[in-house]
Amino acid sequence: MSTSYFENGNARKPSILMEQYKPTFTKSELKIYDYIQEHPDQVLYCSLTELSEACEVAEATILRFFRKLQLKGFQEFKLLFAQEVSSASQDNSGETYIGKIKNSAIQAISDSSEIVSKKSLDEAIERIASSKDVVLFGIGSSGIAGLDMHNRLMRIGKNVEVITDSHFQVMRAASMTDNTVVVAISLTGSTKDIVDAVRAAKENGATIIALTSYAKSPLTKFADVVLLSSAKESPLDSGSLVSKISQLYLIDLVCTGLAMKNVEEAKSIKMKISENTSSKLY
């Protein structure tokens, strides 16, 4: 089924779909309907787990609800609903997009600094520092963040592996042990490929550190340590600069903390890297 806002020339508005199917809703499904009606903006930023808890119904009930609307699931609903909400509430303020992006980026860092747990951060740093088998998982935009973390860790002398291909992630998980630390990067915590790989890694005893914006999600169910950022995306903003900034902020905290644990070695490695790369510059 296409996720286009239009199908056969007609708008597939979730609000209309819900009204059409409302007479068939069970008591549990009516709870979901009522919550969406009362909290339209919050729903766009919910994970499946968060919506389930807010409505006090099982996740399976949530999925059945959206399939009853002839949708594939929660993600397709959010995409269509975001388009409907966006078209219904155009922002007419005089602020330019330049100012909006700047303010959003500043706000993302400010909010993330307030919600990050020092205890969780210290634990993540300690587990990464003490492991000789550290693997970074990320897909899509989160894969880009993983590559940046890989680069940062190499610069302070930490040998790690980054995998951004979902098939390779599952393959690598098969060889993990209780000495492995996996850093799983997923803004929503609901990317199925990441969750599948993390589940396989966890079954083999690996320690899981999750970098995400959702405290309750399929990913965090498997995490030993959760590092939270503040930026949450609607489906129309996937891969936005603001979400990347919030991820990179967490990564910077982890890498800086690791460098501070062994300042002299980090300085020595950075100096060697500078010497080795100087010949690459004119």
Salt bridges, closest charged atoms under 4 A:
GLU7 OE2 - ARG12 NE 3.71
GLU29 OE1 - LYS68 NZ 2.75
GLU50 OE2 - LYS232 NZ 3.45
GLU53 OE1 - LYS216 NZ 2.80
GLU59 OE2 - LYS221 NZ 3.00
GLU76 OE2 - ARG12 NH1 3.60
ASP91 OD2 - LYS100 NZ 3.30
ASP122 OD2 - LYS118 NZ 2.82
GLU123 OE2 - ARG127 NH2 2.81
GLU126 OE1 - LYS261 NZ 2.95
ASP133 OD1 - ARG172 NH2 2.51
GLU161 OE1 - ARG172 NE 2.79
ASP196 OD2 - LYS192 NZ 2.86
ASP196 OD1 - ARG199 NH1 3.02
ASP224 OD1 - LYS202 NZ 2.66
ASP252 OD1 - ARG152 NH1 2.85
